[in-house]
Amino acid sequence: MRSEAADRSALISTASYDVSLDVRHAADPDIAGYTSRSVITFTASEPGSSTFLDFIGAGVHSVFLNGRRLPVEDVVDGSRIRLENLLAENQVTVTGTALYSRSGEGMHRFVDPADGKTYLYTQYEPADARRVFANFEQPDLKATYTFHVMAPAQWEVASNGAEVKRTLLTSDPATACWDFATTLPMSTYITAILAGPYFKAQDRWQATLDDGTHLDVPLALYCRASMADSFDTDHLFALTKKGLDFFNRLFDFPYPWGKYDQAFVPEYNLGAMENPGLVTFTESYVFTSRATDAQYQGRANTLMHEMAHMWFGDLVTMQWWDDLWLKESFADYMGTLGVDRATDWDTAWVNFANKRKAWAYVQDQLPTTHPIVADIPDLEAAKQNFDGITYAKGASVLKQLVAYVGFDAFIAGSRAYFRKHAYGNTSLGDLLDALGEASGRDLAGWAQLWLQTSGISTLSLDIVPGTTDDDGVPAGVAIVQEATDPVTGREELRPHRLRVGSYDFDGSGALVRTGSIETDVVGARTELSRLAGHPRPALLLVNDDDLAYAKVRLDPESEATVRASLDRITDPMARALCWTALWNSARDGVSPARHYVDAVAAFAPAETGIGVLLNVLDNAVTAVERYTAVGSRTAVRASFLATAAEELDRARPGSDQQLAWARTLGTLSRHDATLLPRLRGLLDGTDAVEGLAVDAELRWHFWHALAANGQASAAELHAELKRDTTASGRAGHATALASRPDPAVKAAAWNAAVEGNELSNQLLTATINGFATAPAELLEPYVEPYFDCLRKTWDTRSIEIAGRIVRGLYPAAQDLAEGTEPAEHRVIRRTDRWLEENQDAPHALRRIVVEQRSHLLRALCAQAAVVGSPTLAPPAH
């Protein structure tokens, strides 16, 4: 709890940890845990007072406080170890058994299906270091750390600090003890251990900064041995060096953490984690199958994001999780900035506008949205706030702030912030002080409107027509802003610095920018006097260049231009913004979803930005399966499926566009059997497409479609698994098996996910995905069991695993019967009844259920083409 953490940090200050872990028997599946020993030195401001340590494990063996052995049975209470009668200076030693994890929380243990080798890594954020060693688990009790690890001698072992000594045990020559250098002060949640027969590559980054400081940073990359042939280490090292060059000069604070290791690990719950000196990434960034340029750019963005954290988040850390945005919003912004300025990619901000901000727009329209500076009373709430608001909305607002105060002032303020608070903890006021001083602006008002309120503004143009003699010349043009905080229900009209772009057709028929007006939008209506009295262009684009965080509604004439000529817009950012406007119109039920699908079918073949293309194709599939009225869905799907097949054949051989259309063909075929013979042909080579590599990832994509239609047997899927024995292959196999339209198959998948406890995090999600690939009538028997199992699932599973089950198994595949109201749909009403009857359920559980209800209600409203954004409203009770 936040209040307890505040009390504890007011009482004690931590100085150092010395942590020993014995994982020498990790390869034995019958051994569930390992010995963990923590020696912690800390001070207490009130001698004689008491506090507590955090530890979640199989058991505590001993506790020594200041040389005195404490009775374990008296001081251990669940996940807490009570420490009483403290001295001014204290040392506590706790020895216990920690447990290996299959959920990605704590010390995750993974057995590679390709070769049977065992791999370990840790993941803690926000509070799972206590699953590995006893500690004071909160971000503002920073300390130095010295780690010691006993493991099989042939393994690679790494931690935050550099390896300083490795010793073979004389009593057990097959085991070695690794001793690591003591770290600089850091929080518990960013400490890390990596152990296993990992492949390792090494390099160095050296640079002399402008002030003469010379830096020599050892670099290392890790992945599982079975993936080494696909590990593009030269590319990753080059990207890492570019990032270190860029951020060291940008922040004017030398990289402080010694070495810079990056490990790509299996069954990872996140994209990556910013552990100082040992950054961990999902191994899905090791591309074992053909990947698009957008995927490589996405990986680069994540790499830059984590590197920015070495300063924002690690060097200077939030006091408590309320200010999580102080690290995540900044890192999200800096990740895109790093790709834009330090690499050869020139579409970083286009992809940010098209995909990253779209995540924020979705999250900010849920009834559970929250301010960027959120209220985080406990760790469950902290776990759930790693969301589109904290990351993407925060980054979007920072981009807007940069436009407001100027880039140079923003960076100057950031540099002052690092220098003043290095190795310390901060809150909102500390950053505002630094940025305000650097920019000469009082940012309190800006922060209140943008960081401490919720919801998204919708901007549209009100064009007042002139007389008939004016031939369409508008008498007036104004930006109209609508904004309601969905949490408070109050109108929240925010200031926006933005541009309005004018686009017209040139002599070649291209739609090009012919003018731009930069303005400050304040209040409900902002007049654009410079546009009045002049012939209006074919397209007026509010928020041109994507400076502001807001939804944009196109005026009728501009929308008509876009729906007729989207492919003629030459500017990639403007084109991406128009795609987003069309998508928001479909999601909000302002226009029928089939119109968005029509636009994708017409204009996506000409889209040159692969990141944008992938996104609009995914959106089109969602529009077909979730937002299109059931009466027209079959025809809309069939038409778009035919388009996908045609574009697969027309795309340039070996291109990213060809791969994108192939993936779309497979996804659509899960619900339409028309082209399954073609998928069979692509799998067995009888229907080859020039340049298309039907490799492991695409093969499982096609098998999923065949299985979902009952046209792939278990024997065939098992045979494919023998062909692909990788971890991703095992996940693809689990999804395909569970997707077969057989009641017995669905029952087995449900039981494995809900009743069983054998599935790892990755295989649980794969099984749920397969289970959910089915028509609503096949899943109807699981509606009541879903609501019946929620409380038990939340009480008996970890937050990570419970969250996957509650989200993934919600009965979301529903259709609106003609003539009925979305809010009266039986699943909506059943959800409302559960919420009413379970008002005492944990807030984090209720939040997930409310969000799933909101997603379903939005889909049902879109099917009815209901005007507006109904999902902003919470359940009636």
WOPEJO-V182241 format. One record per backbone hydrogen bond with DSSP energy under -0.5 kcal/mol. NH is the residue of the N-H (numbers start at 1). CO is the residue of the C=O. E is the energy in kcal/mol with one decimal. If there is no record, write none. Layout:
# WOPEJO-V182241
nh->NH co->CO e->E
nh->NH co->CO e->E
This chain:
# WOPEJO-V182241
nh->2 co->377 e->-3.1
nh->5 co->1 e->-2.3
nh->6 co->2 e->-2.4
nh->7 co->3 e->-2.0
nh->8 co->4 e->-2.5
nh->9 co->5 e->-2.7
nh->10 co->6 e->-1.5
nh->11 co->7 e->-1.0
nh->11 co->8 e->-0.5
nh->12 co->8 e->-2.7
nh->13 co->43 e->-1.8
nh->15 co->41 e->-2.8
nh->16 co->41 e->-1.4
nh->17 co->144 e->-2.2
nh->18 co->39 e->-2.0
nh->19 co->146 e->-2.6
nh->20 co->37 e->-2.7
nh->21 co->148 e->-2.5
nh->22 co->35 e->-2.2
nh->23 co->21 e->-0.7
nh->23 co->150 e->-2.7
nh->26 co->23 e->-1.7
nh->28 co->25 e->-1.9
nh->29 co->27 e->-0.8
nh->31 co->28 e->-1.7
nh->32 co->30 e->-0.7
nh->34 co->98 e->-2.3
nh->35 co->22 e->-0.7
nh->36 co->96 e->-2.9
nh->37 co->20 e->-2.5
nh->38 co->94 e->-2.7
nh->39 co->18 e->-1.9
nh->40 co->38 e->-0.5
nh->40 co->92 e->-3.0
nh->41 co->16 e->-2.3
nh->42 co->90 e->-2.1
nh->43 co->13 e->-2.9
nh->44 co->88 e->-1.9
nh->45 co->11 e->-3.1
nh->48 co->86 e->-3.7
nh->49 co->46 e->-1.9
nh->51 co->83 e->-2.5
nh->53 co->81 e->-2.5
nh->54 co->135 e->-3.2
nh->55 co->79 e->-2.6
nh->56 co->130 e->-3.0
nh->57 co->55 e->-0.5
nh->58 co->97 e->-2.3
nh->59 co->97 e->-1.1
nh->61 co->95 e->-2.7
nh->62 co->95 e->-1.9
nh->63 co->70 e->-0.5
nh->64 co->93 e->-2.6
nh->65 co->68 e->-2.8
nh->66 co->64 e->-0.6
nh->66 co->91 e->-3.4
nh->68 co->65 e->-1.7
nh->69 co->67 e->-0.5
nh->70 co->63 e->-3.2
nh->74 co->71 e->-1.3
nh->75 co->71 e->-1.8
nh->76 co->72 e->-2.2
nh->77 co->75 e->-0.6
nh->77 co->80 e->-3.1
nh->80 co->77 e->-1.6
nh->81 co->53 e->-2.1
nh->82 co->75 e->-3.0
nh->82 co->80 e->-0.5
nh->83 co->51 e->-2.9
nh->85 co->48 e->-0.6
nh->86 co->49 e->-2.7
nh->90 co->42 e->-3.2
nh->92 co->40 e->-2.5
nh->93 co->64 e->-2.7
nh->94 co->38 e->-2.4
nh->95 co->62 e->-2.2
nh->96 co->36 e->-2.6
nh->97 co->59 e->-2.7
nh->98 co->34 e->-2.5
nh->98 co->96 e->-0.6
nh->99 co->131 e->-0.6
nh->100 co->32 e->-2.6
nh->101 co->107 e->-3.1
nh->106 co->123 e->-2.6
nh->107 co->99 e->-0.6
nh->108 co->106 e->-1.0
nh->108 co->121 e->-2.5
nh->109 co->101 e->-2.7
nh->110 co->119 e->-2.5
nh->112 co->110 e->-0.6
nh->112 co->117 e->-3.2
nh->115 co->112 e->-0.6
nh->116 co->112 e->-3.1
nh->119 co->110 e->-2.9
nh->120 co->195 e->-3.0
nh->121 co->108 e->-1.3
nh->122 co->193 e->-1.4
nh->123 co->106 e->-1.7
nh->128 co->124 e->-2.2
nh->131 co->128 e->-1.4
nh->132 co->129 e->-2.1
nh->133 co->129 e->-2.4
nh->135 co->54 e->-2.0
nh->137 co->135 e->-1.0
nh->138 co->136 e->-1.6
nh->141 co->138 e->-1.3
nh->142 co->140 e->-0.9
nh->143 co->186 e->-2.0
nh->144 co->15 e->-1.9
nh->146 co->17 e->-1.8
nh->148 co->19 e->-2.5
nh->149 co->178 e->-2.3
nh->150 co->21 e->-2.8
nh->151 co->149 e->-0.5
nh->151 co->176 e->-2.1
nh->153 co->174 e->-2.9
nh->155 co->152 e->-2.0
nh->156 co->196 e->-3.1
nh->158 co->194 e->-2.5
nh->159 co->161 e->-0.6
nh->160 co->192 e->-0.7
nh->164 co->179 e->-2.9
nh->165 co->179 e->-1.5
nh->167 co->177 e->-2.2
nh->169 co->172 e->-0.6
nh->169 co->175 e->-2.6
nh->172 co->169 e->-0.6
nh->175 co->172 e->-2.7
nh->176 co->151 e->-2.6
nh->177 co->167 e->-2.8
nh->178 co->149 e->-3.2
nh->178 co->176 e->-0.5
nh->179 co->165 e->-2.9
nh->180 co->147 e->-2.4
nh->181 co->162 e->-3.2
nh->183 co->145 e->-2.3
nh->186 co->143 e->-2.4
nh->190 co->187 e->-1.1
nh->191 co->188 e->-1.8
nh->194 co->158 e->-2.3
nh->195 co->120 e->-2.0
nh->196 co->156 e->-1.8
nh->197 co->118 e->-0.7
nh->198 co->196 e->-1.9
nh->199 co->223 e->-3.1
nh->201 co->221 e->-2.3
nh->203 co->219 e->-2.1
nh->205 co->217 e->-2.4
nh->207 co->215 e->-2.1
nh->209 co->207 e->-0.5
nh->209 co->213 e->-3.2
nh->212 co->209 e->-2.2
nh->215 co->207 e->-3.4
nh->215 co->213 e->-0.5
nh->217 co->205 e->-3.1
nh->218 co->216 e->-0.6
nh->219 co->203 e->-3.1
nh->220 co->260 e->-1.3
nh->221 co->201 e->-2.3
nh->222 co->262 e->-2.1
nh->223 co->199 e->-1.6
nh->227 co->224 e->-1.7
nh->228 co->225 e->-1.4
nh->230 co->227 e->-1.8
nh->231 co->228 e->-1.4
nh->232 co->230 e->-0.9
nh->233 co->231 e->-1.9
nh->236 co->232 e->-2.0
nh->237 co->233 e->-3.0
nh->238 co->234 e->-2.2
nh->239 co->235 e->-2.3
nh->240 co->236 e->-2.5
nh->241 co->237 e->-2.4
nh->242 co->238 e->-2.0
nh->243 co->239 e->-2.2
nh->244 co->240 e->-2.5
nh->245 co->241 e->-2.5
nh->246 co->242 e->-2.4
nh->247 co->243 e->-2.9
nh->248 co->244 e->-1.9
nh->249 co->245 e->-1.5
nh->250 co->246 e->-2.5
nh->251 co->247 e->-2.7
nh->252 co->248 e->-1.0
nh->253 co->248 e->-0.6
nh->259 co->257 e->-1.0
nh->260 co->218 e->-2.7
nh->261 co->277 e->-1.6
nh->262 co->220 e->-2.2
nh->263 co->279 e->-3.1
nh->264 co->222 e->-2.5
nh->265 co->263 e->-0.6
nh->265 co->281 e->-2.9
nh->273 co->280 e->-2.6
nh->275 co->273 e->-1.0
nh->278 co->275 e->-1.8
nh->279 co->261 e->-2.6
nh->280 co->273 e->-1.8
nh->281 co->263 e->-3.0
nh->282 co->271 e->-2.2
nh->283 co->265 e->-2.1
nh->285 co->282 e->-1.6
nh->286 co->283 e->-2.2
nh->287 co->285 e->-0.9
nh->288 co->286 e->-1.1
nh->296 co->292 e->-1.8
nh->297 co->293 e->-2.6
nh->298 co->294 e->-2.4
nh->299 co->295 e->-2.2
nh->300 co->296 e->-2.2
nh->301 co->297 e->-2.5
nh->302 co->298 e->-2.1
nh->303 co->299 e->-2.6
nh->304 co->300 e->-2.5
nh->305 co->301 e->-2.7
nh->306 co->302 e->-2.6
nh->307 co->303 e->-2.0
nh->308 co->304 e->-2.5
nh->309 co->305 e->-1.2
nh->310 co->306 e->-0.5
nh->310 co->307 e->-1.4
nh->311 co->308 e->-1.6
nh->312 co->308 e->-2.5
nh->313 co->311 e->-1.2
nh->313 co->316 e->-2.1
nh->314 co->309 e->-2.1
nh->315 co->310 e->-0.7
nh->316 co->311 e->-1.9
nh->317 co->424 e->-2.2
nh->319 co->426 e->-2.7
nh->323 co->320 e->-1.7
nh->324 co->321 e->-1.7
nh->326 co->323 e->-2.0
nh->327 co->324 e->-1.8
nh->328 co->324 e->-2.3
nh->329 co->325 e->-1.2
nh->330 co->325 e->-1.0
nh->331 co->327 e->-2.3
nh->332 co->328 e->-2.3
nh->333 co->329 e->-2.2
nh->334 co->330 e->-3.3
nh->335 co->331 e->-2.5
nh->336 co->332 e->-1.5
nh->337 co->333 e->-2.4
nh->338 co->334 e->-2.9
nh->339 co->335 e->-1.9
nh->340 co->336 e->-2.4
nh->341 co->337 e->-2.5
nh->342 co->338 e->-2.7
nh->343 co->339 e->-1.0
nh->351 co->347 e->-2.6
nh->352 co->348 e->-1.9
nh->353 co->349 e->-2.2
nh->354 co->350 e->-2.4
nh->355 co->351 e->-2.5
nh->356 co->351 e->-1.2
nh->357 co->352 e->-2.7
nh->359 co->355 e->-1.6
nh->360 co->356 e->-1.4
nh->361 co->357 e->-2.8
nh->362 co->358 e->-2.1
nh->363 co->359 e->-2.3
nh->364 co->360 e->-2.7
nh->365 co->361 e->-0.5
nh->365 co->362 e->-1.1
nh->366 co->363 e->-1.4
nh->369 co->366 e->-1.7
nh->372 co->453 e->-0.5
nh->373 co->451 e->-2.8
nh->374 co->322 e->-1.2
nh->374 co->372 e->-1.1
nh->376 co->374 e->-0.8
nh->377 co->375 e->-0.6
nh->382 co->378 e->-1.7
nh->383 co->379 e->-2.4
nh->384 co->380 e->-1.4
nh->385 co->381 e->-0.9
nh->385 co->382 e->-0.9
nh->386 co->383 e->-0.8
nh->387 co->385 e->-1.7
nh->391 co->387 e->-2.3
nh->393 co->388 e->-2.7
nh->394 co->389 e->-2.0
nh->395 co->391 e->-2.3
nh->396 co->392 e->-2.4
nh->397 co->393 e->-2.8
nh->398 co->394 e->-2.1
nh->399 co->395 e->-2.2
nh->400 co->396 e->-1.9
nh->401 co->397 e->-2.3
nh->402 co->398 e->-2.6
nh->403 co->399 e->-1.7
nh->404 co->400 e->-1.4
nh->405 co->401 e->-3.1
nh->406 co->402 e->-2.3
nh->410 co->406 e->-2.1
nh->411 co->407 e->-2.4
nh->412 co->408 e->-2.4
nh->413 co->409 e->-2.4
nh->414 co->410 e->-1.9
nh->415 co->411 e->-2.6
nh->416 co->412 e->-2.1
nh->417 co->413 e->-2.1
nh->418 co->414 e->-2.2
nh->419 co->415 e->-2.3
nh->420 co->416 e->-2.3
nh->421 co->417 e->-1.9
nh->422 co->418 e->-0.9
nh->423 co->315 e->-2.0
nh->424 co->315 e->-0.5
nh->424 co->421 e->-2.4
nh->426 co->317 e->-2.2
nh->430 co->427 e->-1.0
nh->431 co->427 e->-1.2
nh->432 co->428 e->-2.3
nh->433 co->429 e->-2.3
nh->434 co->430 e->-1.7
nh->435 co->431 e->-2.7
nh->436 co->432 e->-2.8
nh->437 co->433 e->-2.3
nh->438 co->434 e->-1.9
nh->439 co->435 e->-2.1
nh->440 co->436 e->-1.9
nh->441 co->436 e->-0.8
nh->443 co->441 e->-0.8
nh->447 co->443 e->-2.8
nh->448 co->444 e->-2.3
nh->449 co->445 e->-2.0
nh->450 co->446 e->-2.5
nh->451 co->447 e->-2.4
nh->452 co->447 e->-1.1
nh->458 co->482 e->-2.9
nh->459 co->457 e->-0.5
nh->459 co->551 e->-3.2
nh->460 co->480 e->-1.9
nh->461 co->553 e->-0.5
nh->462 co->478 e->-3.1
nh->463 co->461 e->-0.7
nh->464 co->462 e->-0.7
nh->464 co->476 e->-3.0
nh->465 co->463 e->-0.6
nh->470 co->467 e->-1.7
nh->471 co->468 e->-1.1
nh->473 co->470 e->-0.8
nh->474 co->472 e->-0.5
nh->474 co->534 e->-0.7
nh->475 co->464 e->-2.5
nh->476 co->464 e->-1.4
nh->478 co->462 e->-1.7
nh->479 co->526 e->-3.0
nh->480 co->460 e->-3.2
nh->480 co->478 e->-0.5
nh->481 co->524 e->-2.2
nh->482 co->458 e->-2.1
nh->485 co->490 e->-3.2
nh->486 co->484 e->-0.7
nh->489 co->485 e->-3.3
nh->492 co->483 e->-1.9
nh->494 co->492 e->-0.7
nh->496 co->521 e->-1.9
nh->498 co->496 e->-0.7
nh->498 co->519 e->-2.5
nh->500 co->517 e->-2.6
nh->501 co->499 e->-0.5
nh->501 co->541 e->-2.6
nh->502 co->515 e->-2.8
nh->503 co->539 e->-2.5
nh->504 co->512 e->-2.4
nh->506 co->510 e->-2.7
nh->509 co->506 e->-1.7
nh->511 co->568 e->-2.9
nh->512 co->504 e->-2.8
nh->512 co->510 e->-0.8
nh->514 co->502 e->-3.4
nh->515 co->502 e->-1.2
nh->517 co->500 e->-2.1
nh->519 co->498 e->-2.9
nh->521 co->496 e->-3.4
nh->521 co->519 e->-0.6
nh->522 co->520 e->-0.6
nh->526 co->479 e->-2.4
nh->528 co->477 e->-3.4
nh->529 co->527 e->-0.6
nh->531 co->528 e->-1.8
nh->532 co->528 e->-0.8
nh->533 co->474 e->-3.2
nh->534 co->531 e->-1.2
nh->536 co->472 e->-0.5
nh->538 co->503 e->-0.7
nh->539 co->503 e->-2.0
nh->541 co->501 e->-2.8
nh->541 co->539 e->-0.6
nh->542 co->540 e->-0.7
nh->543 co->499 e->-1.4
nh->544 co->499 e->-1.9
nh->544 co->541 e->-0.9
nh->546 co->543 e->-2.3
nh->550 co->548 e->-0.8
nh->551 co->457 e->-2.8
nh->553 co->459 e->-2.7
nh->554 co->552 e->-0.5
nh->559 co->555 e->-3.0
nh->560 co->556 e->-2.2
nh->561 co->557 e->-2.0
nh->562 co->558 e->-2.5
nh->563 co->559 e->-2.8
nh->564 co->560 e->-1.2
nh->565 co->561 e->-2.3
nh->566 co->562 e->-1.4
nh->568 co->565 e->-1.9
nh->569 co->566 e->-1.4
nh->570 co->511 e->-1.7
nh->570 co->568 e->-0.6
nh->575 co->571 e->-2.4
nh->576 co->572 e->-2.3
nh->577 co->573 e->-2.4
nh->578 co->574 e->-1.9
nh->579 co->575 e->-2.2
nh->580 co->576 e->-2.2
nh->581 co->577 e->-2.1
nh->582 co->578 e->-2.2
nh->583 co->579 e->-2.3
nh->584 co->580 e->-2.7
nh->585 co->581 e->-1.7
nh->586 co->582 e->-1.7
nh->587 co->583 e->-2.9
nh->588 co->584 e->-2.3
nh->589 co->586 e->-1.2
nh->590 co->585 e->-1.9
nh->591 co->585 e->-1.6
nh->595 co->592 e->-1.5
nh->596 co->592 e->-0.8
nh->596 co->593 e->-0.6
nh->597 co->593 e->-1.9
nh->598 co->594 e->-2.4
nh->599 co->595 e->-1.9
nh->600 co->596 e->-2.4
nh->601 co->597 e->-2.7
nh->602 co->598 e->-2.1
nh->603 co->599 e->-2.8
nh->604 co->600 e->-2.2
nh->606 co->603 e->-1.2
nh->607 co->604 e->-1.7
nh->610 co->608 e->-0.8
nh->613 co->609 e->-2.8
nh->614 co->610 e->-2.6
nh->615 co->611 e->-1.6
nh->616 co->612 e->-2.7
nh->617 co->613 e->-2.4
nh->618 co->614 e->-2.0
nh->619 co->615 e->-2.5
nh->620 co->616 e->-2.3
nh->621 co->617 e->-1.9
nh->622 co->618 e->-2.1
nh->623 co->619 e->-2.8
nh->624 co->620 e->-2.3
nh->625 co->621 e->-2.8
nh->626 co->622 e->-2.8
nh->627 co->622 e->-1.2
nh->628 co->623 e->-1.2
nh->632 co->629 e->-1.4
nh->633 co->629 e->-1.1
nh->634 co->630 e->-0.6
nh->636 co->632 e->-2.4
nh->637 co->633 e->-3.3
nh->638 co->634 e->-2.4
nh->639 co->635 e->-2.2
nh->640 co->636 e->-2.2
nh->641 co->637 e->-2.9
nh->642 co->638 e->-2.1
nh->643 co->639 e->-1.8
nh->644 co->640 e->-2.5
nh->645 co->641 e->-2.2
nh->646 co->642 e->-2.3
nh->647 co->643 e->-2.9
nh->648 co->644 e->-2.0
nh->649 co->645 e->-1.5
nh->650 co->646 e->-1.7
nh->651 co->647 e->-2.2
nh->655 co->652 e->-2.2
nh->659 co->655 e->-1.6
nh->660 co->656 e->-2.5
nh->661 co->657 e->-2.2
nh->662 co->658 e->-1.9
nh->663 co->659 e->-2.3
nh->664 co->660 e->-2.0
nh->665 co->661 e->-2.4
nh->666 co->662 e->-1.9
nh->667 co->663 e->-2.3
nh->668 co->664 e->-2.6
nh->669 co->665 e->-1.5
nh->670 co->667 e->-1.4
nh->671 co->668 e->-1.6
nh->676 co->673 e->-1.5
nh->679 co->675 e->-1.7
nh->680 co->676 e->-2.5
nh->681 co->677 e->-2.1
nh->682 co->678 e->-2.4
nh->683 co->679 e->-2.1
nh->684 co->680 e->-2.6
nh->685 co->681 e->-1.2
nh->686 co->681 e->-0.8
nh->687 co->681 e->-1.8
nh->688 co->685 e->-0.7
nh->692 co->689 e->-2.2
nh->693 co->691 e->-0.7
nh->694 co->692 e->-0.9
nh->695 co->693 e->-2.0
nh->699 co->695 e->-2.8
nh->700 co->696 e->-2.3
nh->701 co->697 e->-1.6
nh->702 co->698 e->-2.2
nh->703 co->699 e->-2.7
nh->704 co->700 e->-2.1
nh->705 co->701 e->-1.3
nh->706 co->702 e->-2.3
nh->707 co->703 e->-3.1
nh->708 co->704 e->-2.4
nh->709 co->705 e->-1.0
nh->709 co->706 e->-0.6
nh->710 co->707 e->-2.0
nh->711 co->706 e->-3.0
nh->717 co->713 e->-2.1
nh->718 co->714 e->-2.6
nh->719 co->715 e->-2.2
nh->720 co->716 e->-2.0
nh->721 co->717 e->-1.9
nh->722 co->718 e->-1.8
nh->723 co->719 e->-1.2
nh->724 co->720 e->-1.5
nh->730 co->726 e->-2.1
nh->731 co->727 e->-1.9
nh->732 co->728 e->-2.5
nh->733 co->729 e->-2.4
nh->734 co->730 e->-2.1
nh->735 co->731 e->-2.3
nh->736 co->732 e->-2.4
nh->737 co->733 e->-2.6
nh->738 co->734 e->-2.1
nh->739 co->735 e->-1.1
nh->739 co->736 e->-0.5
nh->740 co->736 e->-0.5
nh->740 co->737 e->-1.1
nh->741 co->707 e->-0.7
nh->742 co->740 e->-2.4
nh->746 co->742 e->-2.4
nh->747 co->743 e->-2.2
nh->748 co->744 e->-2.1
nh->749 co->745 e->-2.3
nh->750 co->746 e->-2.7
nh->751 co->747 e->-2.4
nh->752 co->748 e->-2.3
nh->753 co->749 e->-2.2
nh->754 co->750 e->-3.1
nh->755 co->750 e->-0.6
nh->755 co->751 e->-1.1
nh->756 co->751 e->-2.6
nh->761 co->102 e->-2.3
nh->764 co->760 e->-2.6
nh->765 co->761 e->-2.0
nh->766 co->762 e->-2.1
nh->767 co->763 e->-2.3
nh->768 co->764 e->-2.5
nh->769 co->765 e->-2.6
nh->770 co->766 e->-1.9
nh->771 co->767 e->-2.6
nh->772 co->768 e->-2.5
nh->773 co->769 e->-0.6
nh->773 co->770 e->-0.9
nh->774 co->772 e->-1.8
nh->778 co->775 e->-1.1
nh->779 co->775 e->-1.0
nh->779 co->776 e->-0.5
nh->780 co->776 e->-0.8
nh->782 co->779 e->-2.1
nh->783 co->780 e->-1.7
nh->786 co->782 e->-1.6
nh->787 co->783 e->-1.6
nh->788 co->784 e->-2.3
nh->789 co->785 e->-1.7
nh->790 co->786 e->-0.7
nh->790 co->787 e->-0.5
nh->793 co->789 e->-2.8
nh->794 co->790 e->-2.4
nh->795 co->791 e->-2.2
nh->796 co->792 e->-2.0
nh->797 co->793 e->-1.6
nh->802 co->798 e->-3.0
nh->803 co->799 e->-2.4
nh->804 co->800 e->-1.7
nh->805 co->801 e->-2.0
nh->806 co->802 e->-2.8
nh->807 co->803 e->-2.4
nh->808 co->804 e->-2.4
nh->809 co->805 e->-2.1
nh->810 co->807 e->-0.9
nh->812 co->810 e->-2.5
nh->814 co->812 e->-2.0
nh->817 co->815 e->-0.6
nh->820 co->817 e->-1.8
nh->824 co->821 e->-1.4
nh->825 co->822 e->-1.8
nh->829 co->825 e->-2.7
nh->830 co->826 e->-2.4
nh->831 co->827 e->-2.4
nh->832 co->828 e->-2.5
nh->833 co->829 e->-2.1
nh->834 co->830 e->-2.1
nh->835 co->831 e->-2.5
nh->836 co->832 e->-2.3
nh->837 co->833 e->-2.4
nh->838 co->834 e->-1.3
nh->839 co->836 e->-0.6
nh->841 co->838 e->-1.7
nh->846 co->842 e->-2.4
nh->847 co->843 e->-2.5
nh->848 co->844 e->-1.6
nh->849 co->845 e->-2.0
nh->850 co->846 e->-2.8
nh->851 co->847 e->-2.3
nh->852 co->848 e->-2.4
nh->853 co->849 e->-2.3
nh->854 co->850 e->-2.1
nh->855 co->851 e->-2.4
nh->856 co->852 e->-2.2
nh->857 co->853 e->-2.9
nh->858 co->854 e->-2.4
nh->859 co->855 e->-2.0
nh->860 co->856 e->-2.6
nh->861 co->857 e->-2.5
nh->862 co->858 e->-2.5
nh->863 co->859 e->-2.3
nh->864 co->860 e->-1.5
nh->865 co->862 e->-1.1
nh->866 co->861 e->-2.7
nh->872 co->869 e->-1.7
nh->873 co->870 e->-1.8
